[in-house]
């Protein structure tokens, strides 16, 4: 488990006891429990187990029905897991996974004094998230921001020993849909980082910068900006023609 914690970059998690009982070197955080849960839910068998309310097993040939101790499962809209917990030091704990209208969330409540308290707190947090956040597709926002910058960049970039007009584009983004607070699009900020000069030595489809979207001061997403065409180095004819033009201008003057 400690090896897996390292693989998942859970830097504030360490396991000692296999049963989870208290030990000063056995610890984690609410956030890292959420990360671990997110990883575990990708396993379909695990997901099916934690979402099962009741099941019947056989004990010495005798059928026995056992029930999930998760009080929200089957009793609160969208909840499909995950795990209850209790030790004297940790208090009453509950990790909940929930899906409403296609939005998946994980809520972790630790250190509650009573079972009723952890239930109430979990329900309140879940309702708050769904009342406050909504999925927003930023594809149009990103493309519009880039279109404006592209015009500016292609007109102002310094071209070294080439007169080929550069063409730039965004790399494909894997995801442009994010859960944001309702009516907070004005909190989005866009920053561009690009080379201020280009030459024929820069190959086509080379990364020349990136676009980064900030939301409420924190990085939300980022993608590369690439040069899509090959810039051609100026030939001797270009320089010869330039010299002739300068001579002509000077002569006329």
BELJO-V259370 format. One record per backbone hydrogen bond with DSSP energy under -1.0 kcal/mol. CO is the residue of the C=O (numbers start at 1). NH is the residue of the N-H. E is the energy in kcal/mol with one decimal. If there is no record, write none. Layout:
{{CO/NH/E} {CO/NH/E}}
This chain:
{{1/5/-2.5} {2/6/-1.9} {3/7/-2.1} {4/8/-2.0} {5/10/-3.0} {6/9/-1.5} {9/11/-1.4} {10/13/-1.2} {14/27/-2.1} {23/26/-2.3} {27/14/-2.7} {29/33/-2.1} {30/34/-1.8} {31/35/-1.9} {32/36/-2.4} {33/37/-2.4} {34/38/-2.5} {35/39/-1.9} {36/40/-2.5} {37/41/-2.5} {39/42/-1.2} {40/43/-2.0} {43/47/-2.6} {44/48/-2.5} {45/49/-2.2} {46/50/-2.5} {47/51/-1.0} {49/52/-1.4} {53/68/-3.3} {55/66/-2.9} {57/64/-3.4} {59/62/-1.7} {62/59/-3.1} {64/57/-3.2} {66/55/-2.1} {72/75/-2.0} {72/76/-1.5} {76/79/-1.9} {78/99/-1.6} {81/97/-2.0} {83/95/-2.9} {85/93/-2.8} {87/91/-2.5} {90/111/-1.0} {92/112/-2.2} {93/85/-1.8} {94/109/-2.5} {95/83/-2.1} {96/107/-2.8} {97/80/-2.3} {98/105/-2.6} {100/103/-2.2} {103/100/-1.8} {105/98/-2.3} {107/96/-3.2} {109/94/-2.5} {112/92/-3.0} {114/118/-2.0} {115/119/-2.1} {116/120/-2.7} {117/121/-2.9} {118/122/-2.1} {119/123/-2.4} {120/124/-2.4} {121/125/-2.3} {122/126/-2.5} {123/127/-2.6} {124/128/-2.2} {125/129/-2.4} {126/130/-2.0} {127/131/-2.1} {128/132/-1.6} {129/133/-2.8} {132/182/-2.3} {134/180/-2.8} {136/178/-2.4} {138/142/-2.8} {139/143/-2.5} {140/144/-2.6} {141/145/-2.1} {142/146/-2.4} {143/147/-2.3} {144/148/-1.7} {145/149/-1.9} {146/150/-3.2} {147/151/-1.7} {148/152/-1.7} {149/153/-3.3} {150/154/-2.6} {152/156/-1.2} {153/157/-2.5} {158/198/-2.5} {161/234/-2.7} {167/228/-2.9} {169/226/-2.9} {176/138/-3.5} {178/136/-2.7} {180/134/-2.6} {184/187/-2.1} {185/188/-1.8} {187/216/-1.4} {189/214/-3.4} {191/212/-2.6} {193/210/-2.3} {196/158/-2.1} {198/160/-3.1} {199/202/-1.8} {203/206/-1.2} {206/227/-2.3} {208/195/-2.0} {209/225/-3.0} {210/193/-2.6} {211/223/-2.0} {212/191/-2.3} {213/220/-3.4} {213/221/-1.3} {214/189/-2.4} {215/218/-1.6} {218/215/-3.3} {221/213/-2.9} {223/211/-2.6} {224/171/-2.7} {225/208/-3.0} {225/209/-1.1} {226/169/-2.1} {227/205/-4.9} {235/239/-1.4} {236/240/-2.7} {237/241/-2.6} {238/242/-2.0} {239/243/-2.3} {240/244/-2.4} {241/245/-2.1} {242/246/-2.2} {243/247/-2.6} {244/248/-2.5} {245/249/-2.7} {246/250/-2.5} {247/251/-2.5} {248/252/-2.6} {249/253/-1.7}}
